[in-house]
Amino acid sequence: MPQIIDENSEIHPPERSAPPHSTADSADVSAADVSAGVPSPLAETNAGLPAHLQDLTERARGYVAAASSANTRKAYAADWKHFTAWCRRQSLPPLPPDPQVVGLYITACASGSAAGTTKCGGKSDSVSTIERRLAALGWNYAQRGEQKLDRKDRAIATVMAGIRNRHAAPPRQKEAILPEDLIAMLETLERGTLRGIRDRAMLLVGFAGGLRRSEITGLDLGRDQTEDGRGWIEVLDKGALVTLRGKTGWREVEIGRGSSEATCPVAAVETWVKFAKLAKGPLFRRVTGQGKNVGPDRLNDQEVARLVKKTALAAGVRGDLSEAERGQKFGGHSLRAGLASSAEVDEGYVQRQLGHASAEMTRRYQRRRDRFRINLTKAAGL
């Protein structure tokens, strides 16, 4: 492998990613932000092409962008930026793909020296983060038309196997929001305000539908109304039918009406649509003008995580923990885990609602399930 250059001889300072947008009700990431630094396999210029081919080229670029989610493209762009900054500090070329260079890079990530520190011992990346960085490098090389990165090369595969053996840890799961928690969280919202009405609908729909945060904010009021929509909602007499484009393809989610008007997700959506005066486009939008107006922009899916965390803390959920610990326990997945843990129905229905490909994945979300319902010890005669 190439010898690592002493980082004290660094010429360029480490690049720092922009801090996440923390303003409440922030708009979704713009297409320009997402595509910045993300290569396209298509030519960057249309010069010399007939007009009809120029149009097709632009459409093709749109399809290239649609091949992966905005969040994935944003993460891959950030990972490429991280890798190239590390290469500059080591005086190593990022192009063409070199398994030995990549092997050194993931070693630095695992040892905590990839972020610009002068020696090992900094904050090391988790195994899942390193695997994502590898996937990002392969994707970026492919988009740039470079030679394929051979992840099976021993300089990468052997190092990665060692990283998994030494650093792999059980996944940290978000705390499940249970029905009694959700009701307490709803009580913390401002009554009679547009933001409070919207947030109530988001929490209830997210919980009852077992939706991912991107699926919540990706909903439209009807089919084919926006280009960036992830699905749409239809309100019917007995409930709401949500059609979603998720990780496993298109699926339908039935959200029945609740036993109480105060906790009915369908009634909450109807109330939000009525007072927000929505007719078409994104369902959950920014509230502007000091809470008096509803803008046209779709909410960023990070707002769901912020909403869950804020209301859970305000409601005193898991009050036995410190505030710092509680802050790390809750997120968008808390709603999905809450439904999976609370619904006393056949596991197959829960699996279909959450859109999981396997029952094993569904069981990971069921925090309160009886793990000892089948007792093999007694069944064996002990």
C-alpha positions as CSV (number, residue, x, y, z in Angstrom):
1,M,0.0,0.0,0.0
2,P,1.2,3.6,-0.5
3,Q,2.9,5.0,2.5
4,I,0.6,7.4,4.5
5,I,2.0,10.9,4.4
6,D,2.4,12.6,7.8
7,E,-0.7,14.7,8.3
8,N,1.4,17.5,9.8
9,S,2.5,18.2,6.3
10,E,-1.1,19.0,5.3
11,I,-1.4,21.7,2.8
12,H,-5.1,22.1,2.5
13,P,-7.3,22.4,5.6
14,P,-10.0,19.7,6.0
15,E,-13.3,20.5,4.3
16,R,-16.2,20.9,6.6
17,S,-19.7,20.0,5.7
18,A,-22.3,22.7,6.2
19,P,-24.3,22.3,9.5
20,P,-27.7,20.8,9.1
21,H,-30.5,23.3,8.7
22,S,-32.0,23.7,12.1
23,T,-34.6,26.3,11.6
24,A,-38.1,25.0,12.4
25,D,-40.3,24.5,9.4
26,S,-37.4,24.7,7.0
27,A,-38.1,23.9,3.3
28,D,-37.0,20.7,1.7
29,V,-33.5,20.6,0.3
30,S,-33.4,22.2,-3.1
31,A,-32.5,20.3,-6.2
32,A,-29.4,22.4,-6.6
33,D,-28.2,21.6,-3.1
34,V,-28.7,17.9,-3.6
35,S,-27.1,17.8,-7.0
36,A,-24.1,19.9,-6.0
37,G,-21.0,17.8,-6.5
38,V,-23.0,14.8,-7.7
39,P,-21.7,13.7,-11.1
40,S,-23.9,12.7,-14.0
41,P,-23.0,9.9,-16.5
42,L,-24.3,12.2,-19.3
43,A,-22.3,14.8,-21.1
44,E,-22.5,18.2,-19.4
45,T,-23.0,20.1,-22.6
46,N,-25.7,20.0,-25.3
47,A,-23.7,22.1,-27.7
48,G,-24.0,20.8,-31.3
49,L,-27.0,18.5,-30.6
50,P,-30.3,19.0,-32.4
51,A,-33.0,20.7,-30.3
52,H,-35.0,17.5,-29.8
53,L,-31.9,15.6,-28.6
54,Q,-31.1,18.5,-26.2
55,D,-34.5,18.1,-24.7
56,L,-34.0,14.3,-24.4
57,T,-30.7,14.8,-22.7
58,E,-32.2,17.1,-20.1
59,R,-35.0,14.6,-19.5
60,A,-32.4,11.8,-19.2
61,R,-30.5,13.8,-16.5
62,G,-33.8,14.1,-14.6
63,Y,-34.2,10.3,-14.8
64,V,-30.6,9.9,-13.6
65,A,-31.4,12.0,-10.6
66,A,-34.6,10.0,-9.9
67,A,-32.7,6.7,-9.9
68,S,-31.8,7.4,-6.2
69,S,-33.4,9.4,-3.5
70,A,-32.4,13.0,-2.7
71,N,-31.1,12.0,0.7
72,T,-29.0,9.2,-0.8
73,R,-27.5,11.5,-3.4
74,K,-26.8,14.1,-0.7
75,A,-25.1,11.6,1.5
76,Y,-23.0,10.2,-1.4
77,A,-21.9,13.7,-2.4
78,A,-20.8,14.3,1.2
79,D,-18.9,11.0,1.3
80,W,-17.1,11.8,-1.9
81,K,-16.1,15.2,-0.5
82,H,-14.9,13.5,2.6
83,F,-12.8,11.0,0.7
84,T,-11.2,13.5,-1.7
85,A,-10.3,15.9,1.2
86,W,-8.6,13.0,2.9
87,C,-6.7,12.1,-0.3
88,R,-5.5,15.7,-0.6
89,R,-4.1,15.7,2.9
90,Q,-2.2,12.5,2.2
91,S,-1.0,13.6,-1.3
92,L,-2.8,10.6,-2.8
93,P,-4.8,10.7,-6.0
94,P,-8.6,10.0,-5.7
95,L,-8.8,9.1,-9.4
96,P,-8.6,6.5,-10.9
97,P,-10.1,4.1,-8.3
98,D,-7.2,2.4,-6.4
99,P,-8.2,-0.4,-3.9
100,Q,-5.0,0.3,-1.9
101,V,-5.9,4.0,-1.5
102,V,-9.5,3.1,-0.5
103,G,-8.2,0.5,1.9
104,L,-6.1,3.1,3.6
105,Y,-9.0,5.5,3.7
106,I,-11.4,3.1,5.4
107,T,-8.6,2.2,7.9
108,A,-8.4,5.9,8.7
109,C,-12.2,6.1,9.1
110,A,-12.2,3.2,11.5
111,S,-9.2,4.5,13.5
112,G,-10.5,8.0,13.8
113,S,-7.9,9.8,11.7
114,A,-9.9,10.5,8.5
115,A,-11.4,13.8,9.7
116,G,-8.2,15.8,9.7
117,T,-6.6,14.9,13.0
118,T,-2.9,14.5,13.1
119,K,-3.0,11.0,14.6
120,C,-5.4,8.1,15.4
121,G,-7.7,8.4,18.3
122,G,-10.3,10.9,16.9
123,K,-14.0,10.0,16.5
124,S,-14.1,6.9,14.5
125,D,-16.8,6.1,12.0
126,S,-19.3,3.2,12.7
127,V,-19.2,0.1,10.6
128,S,-22.4,1.1,8.9
129,T,-21.0,4.5,8.1
130,I,-17.9,3.0,6.6
131,E,-20.0,0.6,4.5
132,R,-22.0,3.6,3.2
133,R,-18.9,5.5,2.4
134,L,-17.7,2.5,0.3
135,A,-21.0,2.3,-1.5
136,A,-20.7,6.1,-2.1
137,L,-17.2,5.7,-3.6
138,G,-18.4,2.9,-5.9
139,W,-21.4,5.0,-7.0
140,N,-19.3,8.1,-7.6
141,Y,-16.7,6.3,-9.6
142,A,-19.4,4.7,-11.8
143,Q,-21.1,8.1,-12.4
144,R,-17.8,9.6,-13.5
145,G,-17.3,6.9,-16.0
146,E,-14.2,5.7,-14.2
147,Q,-13.1,2.1,-13.9
148,K,-15.2,0.1,-11.5
149,L,-14.0,0.1,-7.9
150,D,-13.3,-3.6,-7.0
151,R,-14.6,-3.9,-3.5
152,K,-13.6,-7.6,-3.5
153,D,-9.9,-6.7,-3.9
154,R,-8.1,-7.9,-0.8
155,A,-6.8,-4.4,0.0
156,I,-10.5,-3.5,0.7
157,A,-12.2,-6.7,1.5
158,T,-9.7,-8.0,4.0
159,V,-9.5,-4.6,5.8
160,M,-13.3,-4.3,5.8
161,A,-13.7,-7.8,7.3
162,G,-11.3,-6.9,10.1
163,I,-13.1,-3.6,10.8
164,R,-16.4,-5.6,11.0
165,N,-14.9,-8.1,13.4
166,R,-13.3,-5.5,15.7
167,H,-15.8,-2.6,15.6
168,A,-19.2,-4.1,14.7
169,A,-21.9,-3.4,17.4
170,P,-25.6,-4.1,17.7
171,P,-27.7,-1.4,16.1
172,R,-28.9,1.4,18.3
173,Q,-32.7,1.4,18.0
174,K,-34.9,4.4,18.6
175,E,-37.3,4.2,21.5
176,A,-40.9,3.2,20.5
177,I,-43.6,5.8,21.0
178,L,-46.5,3.9,22.6
179,P,-50.1,5.0,22.4
180,E,-50.1,6.5,25.9
181,D,-46.9,8.4,25.0
182,L,-48.4,9.7,21.7
183,I,-51.5,11.0,23.5
184,A,-49.3,12.9,26.0
185,M,-47.2,14.3,23.1
186,L,-50.4,15.5,21.3
187,E,-51.3,17.5,24.5
188,T,-48.1,19.5,24.2
189,L,-49.0,21.0,20.8
190,E,-50.6,24.4,20.5
191,R,-54.3,24.1,20.1
192,G,-56.1,26.1,17.5
193,T,-52.9,27.1,15.6
194,L,-52.0,26.0,12.1
195,R,-48.7,24.6,13.2
196,G,-50.3,22.7,16.0
197,I,-53.0,21.3,13.7
198,R,-50.4,20.2,11.2
199,D,-48.1,18.6,13.7
200,R,-51.0,16.7,15.3
201,A,-51.9,15.2,11.8
202,M,-48.2,14.4,11.1
203,L,-47.8,12.5,14.4
204,L,-51.0,10.6,14.1
205,V,-50.6,9.6,10.4
206,G,-47.0,8.6,11.0
207,F,-47.9,6.4,13.9
208,A,-51.1,4.8,12.5
209,G,-49.5,4.3,9.1
210,G,-46.2,3.1,10.4
211,L,-44.6,5.5,7.9
212,R,-41.0,6.5,7.5
213,R,-40.4,10.2,7.9
214,S,-39.8,10.7,4.2
215,E,-43.1,8.9,3.5
216,I,-44.9,11.3,5.8
217,T,-43.6,14.5,4.3
218,G,-43.6,13.0,0.8
219,L,-47.4,12.7,0.7
220,D,-49.5,14.7,-1.8
221,L,-53.2,15.4,-1.7
222,G,-53.7,13.4,-4.9
223,R,-52.0,11.3,-7.5
224,D,-49.4,12.7,-9.9
225,Q,-49.6,16.2,-8.4
226,T,-45.9,16.9,-7.8
227,E,-42.6,15.6,-9.2
228,D,-41.0,15.1,-5.8
229,G,-43.9,13.3,-4.2
230,R,-43.5,9.9,-2.6
231,G,-47.2,9.0,-2.7
232,W,-50.7,10.4,-2.0
233,I,-53.6,10.1,0.4
234,E,-57.3,9.4,-0.3
235,V,-59.8,10.1,2.5
236,L,-62.7,7.6,2.5
237,D,-65.7,7.0,4.7
238,K,-64.0,4.3,6.8
239,G,-60.5,5.7,6.7
240,A,-57.7,6.9,4.5
241,L,-55.8,4.9,1.8
242,V,-52.2,5.9,1.5
243,T,-50.3,4.9,-1.7
244,L,-46.6,5.0,-1.2
245,R,-43.4,4.6,-3.2
246,G,-41.1,3.1,-0.6
247,K,-37.8,1.2,-0.4
248,T,-39.5,-2.0,-1.5
249,G,-41.6,-0.5,-4.3
250,W,-45.2,0.7,-4.4
251,R,-47.5,-0.3,-1.5
252,E,-50.9,0.7,-0.1
253,V,-51.4,1.4,3.6
254,E,-54.8,1.5,5.1
255,I,-55.3,3.9,8.0
256,G,-58.7,3.3,9.7
257,R,-60.6,5.9,11.6
258,G,-59.9,6.0,15.3
259,S,-62.3,5.3,18.2
260,S,-62.0,8.9,19.4
261,E,-62.1,12.1,17.4
262,A,-59.2,13.5,19.4
263,T,-56.8,10.7,18.4
264,C,-58.2,9.9,14.9
265,P,-55.5,10.3,12.3
266,V,-58.0,10.7,9.5
267,A,-59.9,13.4,11.3
268,A,-56.6,15.1,12.0
269,V,-55.8,15.2,8.3
270,E,-59.2,16.4,7.4
271,T,-58.9,19.3,9.9
272,W,-55.4,20.2,8.6
273,V,-56.6,20.3,5.0
274,K,-59.6,22.4,5.9
275,F,-57.9,25.0,7.9
276,A,-54.8,25.1,5.7
277,K,-57.1,25.5,2.7
278,L,-55.3,22.9,0.7
279,A,-56.5,21.7,-2.7
280,K,-53.5,20.2,-4.5
281,G,-49.8,19.5,-4.0
282,P,-47.9,18.6,-0.9
283,L,-49.9,17.6,2.2
284,F,-47.6,18.7,4.9
285,R,-46.1,22.2,4.3
286,R,-44.3,25.0,6.0
287,V,-46.3,27.3,8.2
288,T,-45.2,30.9,7.6
289,G,-46.1,34.5,8.5
290,Q,-45.8,34.0,12.3
291,G,-48.0,30.9,12.1
292,K,-50.8,32.5,10.1
293,N,-50.1,31.3,6.6
294,V,-49.3,28.0,4.8
295,G,-46.6,28.1,2.2
296,P,-46.4,26.0,-1.0
297,D,-43.2,24.2,0.1
298,R,-43.0,20.6,1.2
299,L,-41.6,20.0,4.7
300,N,-38.1,18.5,5.0
301,D,-38.3,15.0,6.4
302,Q,-35.9,16.1,9.2
303,E,-38.9,18.1,10.6
304,V,-40.6,14.8,11.5
305,A,-37.6,13.7,13.6
306,R,-37.5,17.1,15.3
307,L,-41.2,17.1,16.0
308,V,-41.1,13.6,17.6
309,K,-38.1,14.5,19.7
310,K,-39.5,17.9,20.8
311,T,-42.9,16.6,21.8
312,A,-41.5,13.5,23.5
313,L,-39.3,15.6,25.7
314,A,-42.1,18.1,26.4
315,A,-44.4,15.2,27.4
316,G,-41.8,13.7,29.7
317,V,-41.6,10.4,27.9
318,R,-38.9,8.2,29.5
319,G,-38.6,10.7,32.3
320,D,-36.4,8.2,34.2
321,L,-33.5,9.1,31.9
322,S,-31.5,12.3,31.7
323,E,-32.4,14.9,29.2
324,A,-29.4,14.2,27.1
325,E,-30.2,10.4,27.0
326,R,-33.8,11.1,26.2
327,G,-32.8,13.4,23.3
328,Q,-31.0,10.5,21.7
329,K,-33.8,8.0,22.2
330,F,-36.4,9.5,19.9
331,G,-36.7,10.1,16.2
332,G,-38.8,9.5,13.1
333,H,-38.5,5.7,13.5
334,S,-40.1,5.9,17.0
335,L,-43.5,6.2,15.3
336,R,-43.0,3.1,13.2
337,A,-41.7,1.2,16.2
338,G,-44.6,2.3,18.3
339,L,-47.2,0.9,15.8
340,A,-45.3,-2.4,15.5
341,S,-45.0,-2.7,19.3
342,S,-48.6,-1.8,20.0
343,A,-50.8,-3.3,17.4
344,E,-52.2,-6.6,18.8
345,V,-52.8,-8.2,15.5
346,D,-51.2,-11.0,13.4
347,E,-47.6,-10.2,12.7
348,G,-48.2,-10.4,8.9
349,Y,-50.5,-7.4,9.0
350,V,-47.9,-5.3,10.7
351,Q,-45.2,-6.5,8.2
352,R,-47.4,-5.4,5.3
353,Q,-48.3,-2.0,6.9
354,L,-44.6,-1.2,7.5
355,G,-43.6,-2.4,4.0
356,H,-41.0,-4.9,5.3
357,A,-39.7,-7.6,3.1
358,S,-39.3,-10.1,5.9
359,A,-40.9,-10.9,9.3
360,E,-37.5,-10.7,10.9
361,M,-37.2,-7.0,10.1
362,T,-40.7,-6.4,11.5
363,R,-39.7,-8.1,14.7
364,R,-36.8,-5.7,15.2
365,Y,-39.4,-2.9,15.4
366,Q,-41.6,-4.8,18.0
367,R,-40.1,-3.5,21.2
368,R,-42.8,-5.0,23.5
369,R,-43.3,-8.3,21.9
370,D,-43.1,-11.4,24.1
371,R,-39.7,-12.9,23.1
372,F,-40.3,-15.9,25.3
373,R,-43.8,-16.8,24.1
374,I,-42.3,-19.9,22.6
375,N,-40.2,-21.5,25.4
376,L,-37.9,-24.0,23.8
377,T,-36.4,-24.8,27.3
378,K,-39.7,-26.2,28.5
379,A,-40.6,-27.7,25.2
380,A,-37.4,-29.7,25.5
381,G,-38.5,-31.1,28.9
382,L,-36.5,-28.9,31.3
